[in-house]
Amino acid sequence: MLRQRSPPTPVLTIGSDDSDELPELQLNLENLVKRASHHFNAKCLGATKLTCGTYHEIYVLEFSDDPNLPASLLQSGSCCIARFVRNDAEPHFAEKEISAIATLKYLTASTSIPVPEVYYHDLDDSDNNDVGAPFVLMERMPGRHLYNFWDTLSLDHKKAVLTQIASVILQFASLRFDAIGCLTEGGTIGPLYHPFAEEIDWFFVQQADCAPYLVPPFAMIHANFNAQNMMFVESADGSEPPKLTGIIDFENAYSGPLYNLYEYPIFIQDVDWSQNLYAENAILRTHFVRSIYDQLLDPLAQATLIACTNEKSHALNGFKMAFMSVESPDDGTRVYLAEDYLDDLRDGTGLAYTGRMDYIPELYTLEGELLPNDAIEQAPEKSESVLRSDEAPADEDEEKGTEEELDGEVRK
């Protein structure tokens, strides 16, 4: 029987800014305005609070029009973003922010993905910081967050949006790295700034002889690639599809396996409480996979996409959720999530996708075509072993040993 558990304390998604309970940062906005004016050699007119969350507070700085301002800032209505870090809520906050800045610069140099330009940063969290908290000044991307209007779009416009998102995925896939970790200022891969970094490294070392989508070369993973971090501009009369104008919030980006990259966006995955969207989501998921497939020119790359999509499992999706995608405020909850994953792995009750309990994932042919439902029902059951793949099955003793080793790593 499938078990549904609730963690003992609230769980916070990495990069999430969904919280209104934390106290506001004690900031000296007058000094912020002075610092911004001095940096740009242009008059900053003021700072207005935009939002605050678990890890950041966001302000908009407005400037008088001045030729000294960067072109991107002028194009944003002579405004920029000041993003403050809650360093007490963000482990490794300085390293993560430096890595995020390095990632943005790397993406600007290596891709055409629209990401914010970084103008200035001061990550000093001591009393020497006269503004009151570490902060980054960056470009304000035009448009609105996709989550604000996704539900109002027509099916055709949703497909057009997903085609643009697929193009971003492809560019992430084109970036190749030989290790899992976070980008450094020098453009190389450094440590993975995560509470379970050692367990993550250990896990993927065990995958050396498994599916090719789990081993190097690794790709760029956003880590919070959802509708709140996608910016789009809508046409004035709504007749044209929205245009992608920005991907934001890269503080948790890392290099990782293609399996973690080739994933359905969360907003087209089914959930039990939205049965009215099941039919549309199914159409959109198929369109999303086909959009990526058609833009991949290499048959091997196409086959890898299909394998990643068809071979989704609790063993891998659950590991990503328990060890890579979720960060909680206390060690006890982190251990709970890990143990919950291991329990489901051992008794075989885990699902690749947990939003809809009766969901049967779509399967695709090597030509990128959707398999009919009757063919899916007749397909061989996929293994849930941590280390097992269709090409290299493991015996039961090896599987048991692997789970025990991971269990030991969690309890260290």
PEWOSUL-V127302 format. One record per pair of residues at least 6 apart in sequence whose C-alpha atoms are under 7 Angstrom apart, sorted by sequence separation. I is the first residue (numbers start at 0). J is the second residue. If there is no record, write none. Layout:
i,j
I,J
I,J
//
This chain:
i,j
36,42
50,56
51,57
72,78
86,92
106,112
182,188
183,189
295,301
327,333
343,349
363,369
364,370
387,393
36,43
50,57
72,79
181,188
182,189
206,213
207,214
233,240
234,241
362,369
363,370
35,43
49,57
124,132
180,188
181,189
206,214
233,241
269,277
362,370
48,57
49,58
124,133
180,189
181,190
232,241
233,242
292,301
48,58
49,59
123,133
178,188
180,190
181,191
231,241
232,242
32,43
47,58
48,59
103,114
122,133
180,191
231,242
232,243
269,280
46,58
47,59
121,133
122,134
231,243
232,244
268,280
32,45
46,59
47,60
64,77
121,134
230,243
231,244
267,280
362,375
32,46
46,60
63,77
120,134
121,135
230,244
231,245
384,398
45,60
46,61
62,77
120,135
230,245
321,336
322,337
45,61
61,77
62,78
119,135
120,136
229,245
230,246
267,283
321,337
43,60
44,61
61,78
100,117
119,136
229,246
267,284
28,46
43,61
44,62
60,78
61,79
118,136
228,246
229,247
43,62
44,63
59,78
60,79
117,136
118,137
228,247
321,340
42,62
43,63
59,79
60,80
117,137
228,248
42,63
59,80
60,81
116,137
117,138
263,284
58,80
59,81
115,137
116,138
57,80
58,81
115,138
317,340
41,65
57,81
58,82
115,139
57,82
115,140
41,67
56,82
57,83
40,67
41,68
55,82
56,83
39,67
55,83
56,84
221,249
39,68
55,84
93,122
222,251
54,84
55,85
221,251
222,252
314,344
54,85
221,252
220,252
221,253
19,52
220,253
18,52
54,88
219,253
220,254
317,351
16,51
17,52
18,53
54,89
219,254
220,255
316,351
16,52
17,53
218,254
219,255
313,349
16,53
178,215
217,254
218,255
313,350
15,53
16,54
177,215
217,255
218,256
312,350
313,351
16,55
177,216
178,217
217,256
218,257
225,264
312,351
176,216
177,217
217,257
220,260
225,265
311,351
175,216
176,217
175,217
176,218
214,256
175,218
213,256
261,304
174,218
212,256
213,257
173,218
174,219
212,257
213,258
172,218
212,258
261,307
171,218
172,219
261,308
84,132
171,219
83,132
84,133
171,220
258,307
83,133
84,134
83,134
82,134
83,135
81,134
82,135
309,362
81,135
82,136
309,363
81,136
112,167
80,136
81,137
79,136
80,137
79,137
80,138
305,363
79,138
80,139
79,139
110,170
305,365
78,139
302,365
75,139
72,138
75,141
71,138
314,383
313,383
314,384
315,385
181,252
312,383
314,385
181,253
337,409
180,253
181,254
179,253
180,254
179,254
292,367
334,409
179,255
176,254
289,367
102,182
146,226
163,243
101,182
145,226
146,227
159,240
160,241
101,183
144,226
145,227
98,181
101,184
144,227
271,354
98,182
144,228
145,229
156,240
270,354
271,355
285,369
98,183
101,186
144,229
145,230
269,354
270,355
98,184
144,230
145,231
269,355
97,184
143,230
144,231
142,230
143,231
142,231
143,232
142,232
141,232
212,303
212,307
95,192
30,129
31,130
30,130
91,192
28,130
142,244
222,324
27,130
141,244
26,130
27,131
140,244
26,131
140,245
25,131
26,132
165,287
169,291
199,322
158,283
162,287
165,290
161,287
165,291
195,322
158,286
162,290
113,244
114,245
113,245
114,246
115,247
113,246
114,247
99,249
99,250
98,250
96,250
95,250
95,251
209,386
209,387
210,388
209,388
206,386
209,391
14,223
13,223
198,408
14,251
13,324
13,325
12,325
13,326
11,325
12,326
11,326
10,326
11,327
10,327
8,332
7,332
6,332
1,348
//
